[in-house]
Amino acid sequence: MNKVLVVGSINMDLVVETAHFPAPGETLLGQRFSTFAGGKGANQAVAARRLGAQVTMIGCVGDDAFGRQLLDQLKAEGIDTRHVRVAQQIGTGVAAITVSQAENAIIVVPGANHALTPADLYAAEAAFAAADVVLCQLEIPLASVEAAAKLAQQHGKAFVLNPAPAVVLPASLLERVTLLTPNEHELALLFACADDDWQQQLRAHPQRIVMTKGADGAWFADGNGQLQHQCAFRVSAVDTTGAGDTFNGALAAFWGNDLANSARLACAASALSVTRAGAQGGMPTREQLLAFIDAQNK
């Protein structure tokens, strides 16, 4: 059972379902409103935990009803939250999500997530020493992401970075990353190249980048620089909100497998995650994932 340390965001997702996305200035009647636990960090922590990993979370919530609810839900999943700080006089992060025809549009208000500091990470250094793999995203301050990468390197731990939301990253951070998990557009921004130049970038960074490509699955280059493709699994999609986070959580949960096998498991977990509403709603357990893969093999 892998020990996964997740450093990242914790949000409350406010979800409106509607027949189509509104145009600027347009008012629509929505079909349904729901609240779900979210944030890329928390989502990836839940995905890894359900797939059997021991998970510790480092993050920050506000001293409000959303923060208390989200902490309780993380604990209920079996995630170690001792390093989640409750910030005073600042709200918990929220994501306003519009869902239409199984696609989504998202606006994130970071709130307490932007109060997570490098000092918080150094205070939790023992968690880095105990982990097998550290998983991080970009919904927290970049200085905190850099501190997480430094601590992972100092303790000889793998550092997996999901570079979303996409920003240009310093070379000093990229050098410390064991595995990058961008989508096609994030990859183009990271390496200042055209969207259609992704194959060359994967070949130039063998086994250091796994690129997700939506319905086309995932791509990476093996140790010989040869492109490898993991096809997506076909399911009936209900809500794609948590698909990428499930993929990343699965990669961490199955860290230590060869990359091809990890990518296959992650694609399967991601497929299952979109069959129910909510970022965390469809995230599968280890047993559900293995049963799904077994059914695909028959």
Order of alpha helices (4+ residues) and beta strands (2+ residues): beta-beta-beta-alpha-beta-alpha-beta-beta-beta-alpha-alpha-beta-alpha-beta-alpha-beta-alpha-alpha-beta-beta-beta-alpha-alpha-alpha
